[in-house]
C-alpha cells in the first residue's frame, strides 16, 4: 500500500458527477468503494481524464441497487456480469455513464480462442479487491484508490512502472495476452500514448502471439476473426495519432505489420524509409492514414478501410480518419497531372479541407517544387478575394440561376458554372452581376 497523493481526493471532490460517493459511503457504513482503472493511471501522470470506474465491495446488489436508483439512473443490462452503468442526477448528457462494478474474477472458458468475451466471470461482493485487480491487463491499470480509507492499493507496482516508463503485464505475459488477444493492440496503443518502453517479457509475448491476430473462429455465421478488425483499426488509429513514429516502429518490430498489412510490409522492404514521412508531427488522422497506406492502389486502400470498419469509430473521435477523404487523397497522389489547368478544378483539389491535407502530405513526401507551385497559385487566389480559405470565396452563381436564365438542364449547366468559377478565381469576374451577364452570353451562344 502506498500513501495517497492528494490529487485523487481533489479530483473526486471537484467533479459534481462524482460527489455521489460521499453520500453513498455515509449511507452504507460497511461498504468499500474503490476508484479503479485508467483514472488512477492518468491522475498519477497528471493527464486529463474524463471517465471514472468504481468497484463497490462488501455490499449486496439488492442493498445498493435501490440507493443508486434513488440518486440517478442505474442500467441493469450488465447485472449478470456484475457491471452497472450509473448516471447520477445532473450528470452531463455528453459524458459517458459511470461504471459501478462488483469485485470479480475471471478465467478463459473451455472454448476460448482469445476473444475478449471468452471468459467465465465470477462476481462476489466478498472478493478482496486484490483479486479483482489481478485479472487486469497491465500493472499501470491494476491500481485502486480506497476512497473511504484514503489509500492507494498497488499490488503489482503499477506506480513504479509508470515512473520507469515501462509497460508490463500483470502476471505471465503470454497467458495474459492469450486470454484476450485484443490486449496486444491495447499494449501497442498504451506504449504510444504514454511514451512507454515495453518490458522484455511482455514484448516477447507480443511478438510470439502476433500471428494470432488473424485467428478465426468457426460459427454458424461463418469464420469471423477472434480479434475484430474494428478493434485493430481503433487501437491503431489512436496509436498513430499519439506517436506515429513509435507506432510504426512497434508495428514493424512486433511482427504485427506483415500479419495485418502484408502489402505495406512488402513496401517497407523495398523502401527502408517508407515510414519516415509519418514523423512530420501532423495529428491529422487523414494525413497519417494516407501516408501509411500510400503503397496501395486507391481501390485496395478503400477495401482495406472497409474491412477494418474504420468508420465504426465514434465520429467525433480525434483519431478517426474519414475513409472517403483518405481514398480521395490517394487518387490525387496517383494523378500524373497534379496541377489542373482549370482553376475551378485546382480549387476542388487544393483549397478544400482535404486539399489542405493533400498539401501537407505532398510536403511530407518531399514534393517541394509541387508544393511551392500550389502555394503560389493558392496565395494568388486568396489575395484576389482577401480571404484565406475556400469556404470564404463566394459562389457567384448556381445551377438554379442558369436555369432561370433559360439554360437547358444537362452538361451545359456544369460547363458554364465551371467557366464562371474559373474566371472568378482568376479575378476576371468579381460580382454577381458580371457573372449573370457572362452566363447569359454563354447560354445565347449555345
BELJO-V679917 format. One record per residue. N is the residue number from 1. RES is the residue in one small letter. PSI is psi as a letter, one per 30 degrees, with the letter a starting at -180 (NA if undefined). OMEGA is omega in whole degrees, -180 to 180 (999 if undefined). BURIAL is b if it has 9 or more other ideal C-beta (glycine too) atoms within 8 Angstrom, else e. Layout:
N RES PSI OMEGA BURIAL
N RES PSI OMEGA BURIAL
//
This chain:
1 x k -175 e
2 x k 177 e
3 x k -175 e
4 x k 170 b
5 x k -179 e
6 x f -177 e
7 x e -179 b
8 x e -179 b
9 x e -180 b
10 x e -178 e
11 x e 179 b
12 x e -177 b
13 x f -175 e
14 x f -176 e
15 x j -179 b
16 x f -179 e
17 x f -175 b
18 x f -177 b
19 x f 176 b
20 x f -176 b
21 x f -179 b
22 x e 179 e
23 x e 180 b
24 x e -178 b
25 x f 177 b
26 x e -178 e
27 x f -178 e
28 x i -174 b
29 x f -178 e
30 x f -175 e
31 x k 173 b
32 x k -179 b
33 x k -177 b
34 x k 167 b
35 x k -175 b
36 x l 170 b
37 x b -172 b
38 x f -180 b
39 x e 179 b
40 x e -179 b
41 x e -174 b
42 x e 178 b
43 x e 178 b
44 x e -178 b
45 x f -177 e
46 x g 179 e
47 x l 175 e
48 x k 177 e
49 x k -177 b
50 x e -175 e
51 x k 178 b
52 x k 176 b
53 x k -178 b
54 x k 168 b
55 x k -180 b
56 x k -174 b
57 x l 173 b
58 x g 173 e
59 x k -177 b
60 x l -179 e
61 x e -178 e
62 x f 177 e
63 x e -177 b
64 x f -179 b
65 x e 178 b
66 x e -180 e
67 x e -179 b
68 x e 178 b
69 x f 178 b
70 x f -176 e
71 x g 179 b
72 x b 179 b
73 x k 180 e
74 x j 179 b
75 x k -175 b
76 x g -176 e
77 x e -178 e
78 x g -174 b
79 x e -178 b
80 x f -180 e
81 x g 178 e
82 x g 180 b
83 x k -179 b
84 x l 173 b
85 x k -176 b
86 x k 175 b
87 x j -179 b
88 x l 176 b
89 x k 179 e
90 x g 180 e
91 x k -180 b
92 x k -176 e
93 x f -177 e
94 x g 179 e
95 x k 179 e
96 x l 177 e
97 x l 180 e
98 x k 178 b
99 x k 173 b
100 x j -175 b
101 x l 169 b
102 x l 174 b
103 x k -179 b
104 x l 171 b
105 x l -179 b
106 x l 175 e
107 x k -180 e
108 x k 178 e
109 x l -173 e
110 x f -178 e
111 x g -175 e
112 x k 171 b
113 x g 179 e
114 x g 177 b
115 x l -174 b
116 x f 178 e
117 x g -174 e
118 x h -177 b
119 x k 165 b
120 x k -173 e
121 x k 176 b
122 x k 177 e
123 x k -178 b
124 x k -177 e
125 x f -179 b
126 x f 180 e
127 x k 176 b
128 x k -180 e
129 x e 179 b
130 x e 178 e
131 x e 177 b
132 x e -177 b
133 x e -174 b
134 x f 178 b
135 x f -172 b
136 x l -169 e
137 x e -174 b
138 x l -177 b
139 x e -178 b
140 x f 178 b
141 x g -173 b
142 x h 176 b
143 x l 179 b
144 x k 176 b
145 x j 176 b
146 x j -171 b
147 x e -177 b
148 x e -175 e
149 x g 174 e
150 x h -179 e
151 x l 179 b
152 x k 176 b
153 x k -175 b
154 x i -173 b
155 x f -176 e
156 x g 176 b
157 x h 176 e
158 x e 179 b
159 x e 177 b
160 x e 178 e
161 x e 175 b
162 x e 178 b
163 x e -180 e
164 x f -177 e
165 x h -173 e
166 x k 175 b
167 x k -171 b
168 x k 179 b
169 x l 170 b
170 x j -180 b
171 x a -176 e
172 x k -173 e
173 x e -178 b
174 x e 179 b
175 x e -177 e
176 x e 179 b
177 x e -179 b
178 x e 178 b
179 x e -177 b
180 x j -174 b
181 x f 177 b
182 x f 179 b
183 x f 176 b
184 x e -179 b
185 x e 176 b
186 x e 178 b
187 x e 178 b
188 x e 180 b
189 x e -180 b
190 x e -180 b
191 x e -180 b
192 x e -177 b
193 x e -174 b
194 x g 179 b
195 x h -176 e
196 x k 165 b
197 x l -180 e
198 x k -179 b
199 x k -176 b
200 x e -180 e
201 x e 177 b
202 x e -179 b
203 x e 179 b
204 x e 179 b
205 x e 179 b
206 x e 179 b
207 x e -177 b
208 x e -175 e
209 x g -179 b
210 x e -179 b
211 x f -179 e
212 x f 178 b
213 x f 177 b
214 x g 179 e
215 x k 178 b
216 x l 177 e
217 x k -179 b
218 x k 177 e
219 x l 178 e
220 x f -179 e
221 x f -178 e
222 x b -179 e
223 x i 180 e
224 x l 176 b
225 x k 176 b
226 x e 174 b
227 x j -177 b
228 x k -179 b
229 x e -180 b
230 x f 175 b
231 x e 177 b
232 x e -178 b
233 x e -178 b
234 x e -179 b
235 x e 180 b
236 x e 179 b
237 x e 180 b
238 x e 179 b
239 x e -179 b
240 x e -179 b
241 x e -179 b
242 x e -177 b
243 x i -175 b
244 x e -180 b
245 x e 179 b
246 x e -178 b
247 x e -178 b
248 x e 176 b
249 x e 179 b
250 x e 178 b
251 x e -178 b
252 x e -174 b
253 x f 180 e
254 x f -177 b
255 x g 176 b
256 x e -172 b
257 x e -180 b
258 x f 178 e
259 x e -174 b
260 x e -175 b
261 x i -175 e
262 x e -179 e
263 x e 178 b
264 x e 177 b
265 x e 178 b
266 x e 180 b
267 x e 180 b
268 x f 176 b
269 x e 178 e
270 x e -177 e
271 x j -177 e
272 x f 180 e
273 x g -175 e
274 x e -175 b
275 x f -176 b
276 x e -179 e
277 x f 180 b
278 x f -177 b
279 x g -177 e
280 x f -177 b
281 x g 180 e
282 x k 174 b
283 x g 180 e
284 x j -177 e
285 x e 177 b
286 x e 178 b
287 x e -176 b
288 x e -179 b
289 x e 175 b
290 x e 179 b
291 x e 178 b
292 x e -171 b
293 x g -171 b
294 x f 177 b
295 x f -177 e
296 x k 170 b
297 x k -178 e
298 x e 180 b
299 x e 178 e
300 x e 177 b
301 x e 179 b
302 x e 179 b
303 x e 180 e
304 x e -180 b
305 x e 177 b
306 x e 179 e
307 x e 179 e
308 x f -178 b
309 x h -177 b
310 x f -179 b
311 x f 178 e
312 x f 173 e
313 x l -180 b
314 x k -176 e
315 x f -178 e
316 x g -177 e
317 x k -177 e
318 x f 180 e
319 x g -174 b
320 x j 173 b
321 x l 175 b
322 x j -175 e
323 x e -179 b
324 x e 179 e
325 x e 180 b
326 x e -179 b
327 x e 179 b
328 x e -179 b
329 x e 178 b
330 x e 178 b
331 x e 179 b
332 x e 179 b
333 x f -178 b
334 x f -178 e
335 x k -180 e
336 x f 180 e
337 x i -171 e
338 x f 178 e
339 x j 180 b
340 x k 179 e
341 x e -179 e
342 x k -179 e
343 x f 178 b
344 x e 177 b
345 x e 173 b
346 x e 180 b
347 x e -179 b
348 x e -177 e
349 x e -168 b
350 x f -175 b
351 x f 178 b
352 x l 177 b
353 x e 180 e
354 x f 174 b
355 x e 176 b
356 x e 176 b
357 x e 178 b
358 x e 179 b
359 x e 177 b
360 x e -180 b
361 x e 179 b
362 x e 179 b
363 x e 180 b
364 x e -179 b
365 x g 177 b
366 x g 180 e
367 x i -171 e
368 x e 180 e
369 x e 179 e
370 x e 179 b
371 x e 179 b
372 x e 178 e
373 x e -179 b
374 x e -177 b
375 x e 178 b
376 x e -180 e
377 x e -179 b
378 x e -180 b
379 x e 179 e
380 x e 179 e
381 x e -180 b
382 x e -178 b
383 x e -180 e
384 x e -176 e
385 x g 178 e
386 x h -180 e
387 x l -180 e
388 x g 180 e
389 x l -176 e
390 x e -176 e
391 x f -178 e
392 x f 176 e
393 x j -171 b
394 x k 171 e
395 x j -177 e
396 x e -179 b
397 x l 170 b
398 x l -176 e
399 x e 180 e
400 x e 178 e
401 x e -179 b
402 x e 178 b
403 x e 178 b
404 x f 177 e
405 x f 177 b
406 x g 178 e
407 x k 177 b
408 x k 177 e
409 x k 178 e
410 x a -174 e
411 x f -178 e
412 x e -179 b
413 x e 179 b
414 x e -178 e
415 x e -179 e
416 x e 179 b
417 x e 179 b
418 x e 180 b
419 x e 178 b
420 x e -180 b
421 x e 177 b
422 x e -177 b
423 x e 176 b
424 x e -179 b
425 x f 178 b
426 x f 179 e
427 x g -180 e
428 x e 179 e
429 x k -173 b
430 x f -178 e
431 x l 178 e
432 x e -179 e
433 x e 179 e
434 x e 178 b
435 x e 178 b
436 x e 179 b
437 x e 179 e
438 x e 179 b
439 x e 178 b
440 x e 179 b
441 x e -179 e
442 x e -179 b
443 x e 178 b
444 x e -179 e
445 x e 180 e
446 x NA 999 e
//
